[in-house]
Amino acid sequence: MEELEKIEGRRGTGVVVRGADIDTDQIIPARYMTSIRFAGLEEHVFHDSRFTPDGVAKDHPFNDDRFAAASILVVGRNFGCGSSREHAPQALTRWGIRAIVGESFAEIFFGNCISLGVPAVTADPADVEALMDAVELDPSQEIEIDLLSMTVRSRAGQARVALPEAARRALLEGTWDAMRVLLMARDEIQATADRLPYVRGF
């Protein structure tokens, strides 16, 4: 089985979604969670914010061609609150998002991001606001998130970011997908189980 990517950071252009307490139902409305393989979720990211009930596109950054190739999402406070649905980060990654910078994240949403190899780093509100302004002013600029120095760099300058150390180590060491790590260690797990009398029977 192929080893997981060791993630030291991400680079790419950005897209900004402003607002606090954007919940998982806003990220991917429940009525679109119809596939057990998460297929097609990217088509409905922020659907109710992007379209009227009649399907007319609204003024939303995910409808803006300037941000169509963005891979770094910049958000506000308590992003991903609400339900525990893993479909929310799945939808974002399938749209093309590879990292998120925000003021704060809901705990379960954060964990789901890490399990997909998506660094979800936090920064001071003033630094997030400056990054948002910079991205909206120049969508073509490159943003760099560095998990070694724990910084984010853009035309707004360099700012400190934070990430729980366990999550940071998992990304750096390529152990961020717990299921994949277990499957890769299948032989060692089986060998250990074979030595345990309560597994083999007494």
FIPA-742815 format. One record per residue (C-alpha): residue number from 1; chain; x, y, z. Coordinates in Angstrom, 2 decimals, always signed. Each point is the difference from the previous one (the first is absolute). Layout:
N
<pt resi="NUM" chain="A" x="X" y="Y" z="Z"/>
...
% end
This chain:
202
<pt resi="1" chain="A" x="+0.00" y="+0.00" z="+0.00"/>
<pt resi="2" chain="A" x="+1.30" y="+3.43" z="-0.95"/>
<pt resi="3" chain="A" x="+1.29" y="+2.10" z="+2.89"/>
<pt resi="4" chain="A" x="-1.74" y="+3.21" z="+0.92"/>
<pt resi="5" chain="A" x="+1.35" y="+3.34" z="-1.13"/>
<pt resi="6" chain="A" x="+2.20" y="+1.80" z="+2.52"/>
<pt resi="7" chain="A" x="-1.43" y="+3.49" z="+0.05"/>
<pt resi="8" chain="A" x="+2.38" y="+2.83" z="+0.90"/>
<pt resi="9" chain="A" x="-2.30" y="+2.68" z="-1.33"/>
<pt resi="10" chain="A" x="-2.17" y="+1.10" z="-2.87"/>
<pt resi="11" chain="A" x="+0.33" y="+2.58" z="-2.75"/>
<pt resi="12" chain="A" x="-2.64" y="+1.38" z="-2.28"/>
<pt resi="13" chain="A" x="-2.39" y="+2.80" z="-0.71"/>
<pt resi="14" chain="A" x="-2.74" y="+0.84" z="+2.46"/>
<pt resi="15" chain="A" x="-3.72" y="+0.46" z="+0.27"/>
<pt resi="16" chain="A" x="-1.76" y="+1.86" z="+2.82"/>
<pt resi="17" chain="A" x="-3.30" y="-0.89" z="+1.62"/>
<pt resi="18" chain="A" x="-0.83" y="+2.66" z="+2.56"/>
<pt resi="19" chain="A" x="-2.23" y="-0.38" z="+3.03"/>
<pt resi="20" chain="A" x="+0.00" y="-1.69" z="+3.40"/>
<pt resi="21" chain="A" x="-1.66" y="-3.27" z="+1.01"/>
<pt resi="22" chain="A" x="-0.30" y="-1.38" z="-3.52"/>
<pt resi="23" chain="A" x="-1.32" y="-3.46" z="+0.72"/>
<pt resi="24" chain="A" x="+0.30" y="-3.29" z="-1.84"/>
<pt resi="25" chain="A" x="-3.51" y="+0.26" z="-1.43"/>
<pt resi="26" chain="A" x="+1.03" y="+3.23" z="-1.68"/>
<pt resi="27" chain="A" x="+3.15" y="-1.66" z="-1.30"/>
<pt resi="28" chain="A" x="-1.91" y="-2.96" z="-1.43"/>
<pt resi="29" chain="A" x="-3.81" y="-0.09" z="+0.45"/>
<pt resi="30" chain="A" x="-1.28" y="-3.35" z="+1.27"/>
<pt resi="31" chain="A" x="-2.20" y="-0.64" z="-3.04"/>
<pt resi="32" chain="A" x="+3.12" y="-0.40" z="-2.15"/>
<pt resi="33" chain="A" x="+1.59" y="-2.63" z="+2.23"/>
<pt resi="34" chain="A" x="-1.27" y="-2.90" z="-2.10"/>
<pt resi="35" chain="A" x="+3.21" y="-1.85" z="-0.89"/>
<pt resi="36" chain="A" x="+1.87" y="-2.37" z="+2.33"/>
<pt resi="37" chain="A" x="+3.11" y="+0.76" z="-2.06"/>
<pt resi="38" chain="A" x="-0.36" y="+3.79" z="+0.33"/>
<pt resi="39" chain="A" x="-0.18" y="+0.19" z="-3.80"/>
<pt resi="40" chain="A" x="-1.23" y="+3.29" z="-1.40"/>
<pt resi="41" chain="A" x="-0.02" y="+1.88" z="+3.29"/>
<pt resi="42" chain="A" x="+2.25" y="+2.68" z="-1.46"/>
<pt resi="43" chain="A" x="-2.85" y="+1.11" z="-2.27"/>
<pt resi="44" chain="A" x="-2.06" y="+1.04" z="+3.01"/>
<pt resi="45" chain="A" x="+2.56" y="+1.72" z="+2.26"/>
<pt resi="46" chain="A" x="-1.71" y="+3.03" z="+1.61"/>
<pt resi="47" chain="A" x="-2.93" y="-0.69" z="-2.32"/>
<pt resi="48" chain="A" x="-2.66" y="+2.00" z="+1.87"/>
<pt resi="49" chain="A" x="+2.35" y="+2.97" z="+0.31"/>
<pt resi="50" chain="A" x="+0.99" y="-0.22" z="-3.66"/>
<pt resi="51" chain="A" x="-3.41" y="-0.45" z="-1.65"/>
<pt resi="52" chain="A" x="-3.59" y="+1.16" z="+0.35"/>
<pt resi="53" chain="A" x="-2.74" y="-2.65" z="+0.38"/>
<pt resi="54" chain="A" x="-0.49" y="+0.34" z="-3.76"/>
<pt resi="55" chain="A" x="+3.66" y="-0.83" z="-0.66"/>
<pt resi="56" chain="A" x="+1.15" y="+3.52" z="-0.88"/>
<pt resi="57" chain="A" x="+3.61" y="+0.63" z="+0.98"/>
<pt resi="58" chain="A" x="+0.59" y="+2.55" z="+2.74"/>
<pt resi="59" chain="A" x="+3.02" y="+2.19" z="+0.63"/>
<pt resi="60" chain="A" x="+2.16" y="-2.52" z="+1.88"/>
<pt resi="61" chain="A" x="+3.76" y="-0.64" z="-0.14"/>
<pt resi="62" chain="A" x="-0.54" y="-3.65" z="-0.99"/>
<pt resi="63" chain="A" x="-1.87" y="+1.29" z="-3.07"/>
<pt resi="64" chain="A" x="+2.76" y="+2.46" z="-0.88"/>
<pt resi="65" chain="A" x="+2.33" y="-1.12" z="-2.78"/>
<pt resi="66" chain="A" x="+2.86" y="+1.90" z="+1.63"/>
<pt resi="67" chain="A" x="+0.02" y="-2.60" z="+2.77"/>
<pt resi="68" chain="A" x="-0.78" y="-3.09" z="-2.08"/>
<pt resi="69" chain="A" x="+3.49" y="-1.48" z="+0.44"/>
<pt resi="70" chain="A" x="+0.38" y="+0.91" z="+3.68"/>
<pt resi="71" chain="A" x="+1.32" y="-2.67" z="+2.36"/>
<pt resi="72" chain="A" x="+0.23" y="+1.97" z="+3.27"/>
<pt resi="73" chain="A" x="-3.21" y="+1.06" z="+1.72"/>
<pt resi="74" chain="A" x="+0.03" y="+2.97" z="+2.39"/>
<pt resi="75" chain="A" x="-2.85" y="+0.13" z="+2.51"/>
<pt resi="76" chain="A" x="-1.14" y="+1.66" z="+3.22"/>
<pt resi="77" chain="A" x="-0.95" y="-1.20" z="+3.48"/>
<pt resi="78" chain="A" x="-1.40" y="-3.43" z="+0.91"/>
<pt resi="79" chain="A" x="+0.00" y="-1.27" z="-3.57"/>
<pt resi="80" chain="A" x="-1.52" y="-3.46" z="-0.43"/>
<pt resi="81" chain="A" x="-2.27" y="+0.06" z="+3.05"/>
<pt resi="82" chain="A" x="-3.29" y="-1.89" z="+0.07"/>
<pt resi="83" chain="A" x="-0.17" y="-3.69" z="-0.82"/>
<pt resi="84" chain="A" x="+2.89" y="-2.44" z="-0.06"/>
<pt resi="85" chain="A" x="-0.43" y="-0.85" z="-3.70"/>
<pt resi="86" chain="A" x="+3.29" y="-0.82" z="-1.66"/>
<pt resi="87" chain="A" x="-1.65" y="+0.93" z="-3.28"/>
<pt resi="88" chain="A" x="+0.87" y="+3.65" z="+0.67"/>
<pt resi="89" chain="A" x="+3.80" y="-0.30" z="-0.30"/>
<pt resi="90" chain="A" x="-0.48" y="-2.69" z="-2.65"/>
<pt resi="91" chain="A" x="-2.00" y="+2.45" z="-2.11"/>
<pt resi="92" chain="A" x="+2.61" y="+2.71" z="+0.45"/>
<pt resi="93" chain="A" x="+2.92" y="-2.27" z="-0.91"/>
<pt resi="94" chain="A" x="-1.82" y="-1.30" z="-3.06"/>
<pt resi="95" chain="A" x="-0.58" y="+3.60" z="-1.07"/>
<pt resi="96" chain="A" x="+3.78" y="+0.49" z="+0.26"/>
<pt resi="97" chain="A" x="+0.70" y="+1.30" z="+3.50"/>
<pt resi="98" chain="A" x="+3.27" y="-1.34" z="+1.43"/>
<pt resi="99" chain="A" x="+0.39" y="+2.20" z="+3.09"/>
<pt resi="100" chain="A" x="-2.06" y="+2.40" z="+2.10"/>
<pt resi="101" chain="A" x="+0.99" y="+3.07" z="+1.99"/>
<pt resi="102" chain="A" x="-2.52" y="+1.33" z="+2.50"/>
<pt resi="103" chain="A" x="-0.56" y="+1.63" z="+3.36"/>
<pt resi="104" chain="A" x="-1.30" y="-3.26" z="+1.49"/>
<pt resi="105" chain="A" x="-1.59" y="-3.30" z="-1.00"/>
<pt resi="106" chain="A" x="-2.61" y="-2.27" z="+1.51"/>
<pt resi="107" chain="A" x="+1.80" y="-2.94" z="+1.58"/>
<pt resi="108" chain="A" x="-1.55" y="-2.84" z="-2.01"/>
<pt resi="109" chain="A" x="+0.31" y="+1.88" z="-3.29"/>
<pt resi="110" chain="A" x="+3.65" y="+0.64" z="+0.81"/>
<pt resi="111" chain="A" x="+0.63" y="-3.69" z="+0.69"/>
<pt resi="112" chain="A" x="-1.71" y="-1.00" z="-3.23"/>
<pt resi="113" chain="A" x="+2.23" y="+2.43" z="-1.91"/>
<pt resi="114" chain="A" x="+3.18" y="-1.44" z="+1.50"/>
<pt resi="115" chain="A" x="-1.13" y="-3.55" z="-0.83"/>
<pt resi="116" chain="A" x="-0.16" y="+1.10" z="-3.65"/>
<pt resi="117" chain="A" x="+3.44" y="+1.61" z="+0.08"/>
<pt resi="118" chain="A" x="-1.40" y="+3.52" z="+0.01"/>
<pt resi="119" chain="A" x="+1.90" y="+2.32" z="+2.36"/>
<pt resi="120" chain="A" x="-2.54" y="+2.19" z="+1.79"/>
<pt resi="121" chain="A" x="+2.12" y="+2.65" z="+1.68"/>
<pt resi="122" chain="A" x="-1.11" y="+2.92" z="+2.11"/>
<pt resi="123" chain="A" x="+1.31" y="+3.55" z="+0.15"/>
<pt resi="124" chain="A" x="-0.77" y="+3.17" z="+1.92"/>
<pt resi="125" chain="A" x="-3.17" y="+1.75" z="-1.23"/>
<pt resi="126" chain="A" x="+1.97" y="+3.02" z="-1.22"/>
<pt resi="127" chain="A" x="+2.32" y="-2.24" z="-2.04"/>
<pt resi="128" chain="A" x="-2.95" y="-1.93" z="-1.45"/>
<pt resi="129" chain="A" x="-1.67" y="+3.26" z="-0.98"/>
<pt resi="130" chain="A" x="+3.19" y="+1.25" z="-1.66"/>
<pt resi="131" chain="A" x="+0.32" y="-3.27" z="-1.92"/>
<pt resi="132" chain="A" x="-3.62" y="+0.20" z="-1.11"/>
<pt resi="133" chain="A" x="+0.47" y="+3.54" z="-1.25"/>
<pt resi="134" chain="A" x="+3.19" y="-0.96" z="-1.84"/>
<pt resi="135" chain="A" x="-1.63" y="-2.98" z="-1.73"/>
<pt resi="136" chain="A" x="-3.01" y="+2.02" z="-1.10"/>
<pt resi="137" chain="A" x="+2.29" y="+2.76" z="-1.29"/>
<pt resi="138" chain="A" x="+2.23" y="-2.39" z="-1.95"/>
<pt resi="139" chain="A" x="-1.51" y="-3.48" z="-0.55"/>
<pt resi="140" chain="A" x="+3.01" y="-1.07" z="-2.07"/>
<pt resi="141" chain="A" x="+2.53" y="+0.31" z="+2.80"/>
<pt resi="142" chain="A" x="+1.53" y="-3.12" z="+1.54"/>
<pt resi="143" chain="A" x="-0.63" y="-0.77" z="+3.64"/>
<pt resi="144" chain="A" x="+2.42" y="-2.27" z="+1.84"/>
<pt resi="145" chain="A" x="-0.81" y="-1.84" z="+3.21"/>
<pt resi="146" chain="A" x="+3.16" y="-1.38" z="+1.62"/>
<pt resi="147" chain="A" x="-0.51" y="-2.62" z="+2.70"/>
<pt resi="148" chain="A" x="+3.70" y="-0.02" z="+0.88"/>
<pt resi="149" chain="A" x="+0.20" y="+3.69" z="+0.86"/>
<pt resi="150" chain="A" x="-3.74" y="+0.22" z="+0.78"/>
<pt resi="151" chain="A" x="-0.51" y="+3.05" z="-2.18"/>
<pt resi="152" chain="A" x="-2.19" y="+1.13" z="-2.85"/>
<pt resi="153" chain="A" x="+1.44" y="+2.28" z="-2.66"/>
<pt resi="154" chain="A" x="-1.80" y="+2.15" z="-2.55"/>
<pt resi="155" chain="A" x="+0.15" y="+3.53" z="-1.36"/>
<pt resi="156" chain="A" x="-1.42" y="+1.00" z="+3.40"/>
<pt resi="157" chain="A" x="+3.31" y="-1.10" z="+1.52"/>
<pt resi="158" chain="A" x="+0.87" y="-2.84" z="+2.30"/>
<pt resi="159" chain="A" x="-2.12" y="-1.02" z="+2.98"/>
<pt resi="160" chain="A" x="+0.15" y="-2.68" z="+2.64"/>
<pt resi="161" chain="A" x="-2.45" y="-2.88" z="-0.19"/>
<pt resi="162" chain="A" x="-0.88" y="-2.64" z="+2.57"/>
<pt resi="163" chain="A" x="-0.81" y="-3.69" z="-0.18"/>
<pt resi="164" chain="A" x="-0.23" y="-2.55" z="+2.84"/>
<pt resi="165" chain="A" x="+3.32" y="-1.81" z="+0.20"/>
<pt resi="166" chain="A" x="-1.51" y="-3.48" z="-0.41"/>
<pt resi="167" chain="A" x="-1.66" y="+1.06" z="-3.25"/>
<pt resi="168" chain="A" x="+3.15" y="+1.76" z="-1.18"/>
<pt resi="169" chain="A" x="+2.13" y="-3.09" z="+0.63"/>
<pt resi="170" chain="A" x="-2.53" y="-2.24" z="-1.75"/>
<pt resi="171" chain="A" x="+0.15" y="+2.19" z="-3.11"/>
<pt resi="172" chain="A" x="+3.78" y="+0.30" z="+0.05"/>
<pt resi="173" chain="A" x="+0.53" y="-3.72" z="+0.57"/>
<pt resi="174" chain="A" x="-2.65" y="-1.20" z="-2.43"/>
<pt resi="175" chain="A" x="-2.19" y="-1.68" z="+2.62"/>
<pt resi="176" chain="A" x="-3.05" y="+2.24" z="-0.36"/>
<pt resi="177" chain="A" x="-2.35" y="-2.73" z="-1.31"/>
<pt resi="178" chain="A" x="-0.48" y="-2.35" z="+2.98"/>
<pt resi="179" chain="A" x="-1.81" y="-2.64" z="-2.06"/>
<pt resi="180" chain="A" x="+2.77" y="-0.09" z="-2.60"/>
<pt resi="181" chain="A" x="+2.62" y="-0.28" z="+2.76"/>
<pt resi="182" chain="A" x="-1.87" y="-2.99" z="+1.47"/>
<pt resi="183" chain="A" x="-0.30" y="-1.69" z="-3.39"/>
<pt resi="184" chain="A" x="+3.70" y="+0.53" z="-0.69"/>
<pt resi="185" chain="A" x="+0.81" y="-1.70" z="+3.31"/>
<pt resi="186" chain="A" x="-2.34" y="-2.94" z="-0.63"/>
<pt resi="187" chain="A" x="+2.74" y="-2.66" z="+0.17"/>
<pt resi="188" chain="A" x="+1.43" y="+1.37" z="+3.25"/>
<pt resi="189" chain="A" x="-3.48" y="+0.22" z="+1.52"/>
<pt resi="190" chain="A" x="-0.79" y="-3.57" z="-1.01"/>
<pt resi="191" chain="A" x="+3.31" y="-1.24" z="+1.42"/>
<pt resi="192" chain="A" x="-0.77" y="+1.67" z="+3.31"/>
<pt resi="193" chain="A" x="-3.53" y="-1.38" z="+0.03"/>
<pt resi="194" chain="A" x="+1.34" y="-3.52" z="-0.64"/>
<pt resi="195" chain="A" x="+2.11" y="+0.25" z="+3.16"/>
<pt resi="196" chain="A" x="-2.92" y="+0.99" z="+2.24"/>
<pt resi="197" chain="A" x="-1.73" y="-2.93" z="+1.68"/>
<pt resi="198" chain="A" x="-3.33" y="+1.77" z="+0.28"/>
<pt resi="199" chain="A" x="+0.01" y="+0.44" z="-3.80"/>
<pt resi="200" chain="A" x="+1.12" y="-3.55" z="-0.83"/>
<pt resi="201" chain="A" x="-2.12" y="-1.61" z="+2.67"/>
<pt resi="202" chain="A" x="+1.16" y="-1.68" z="+3.19"/>
% end
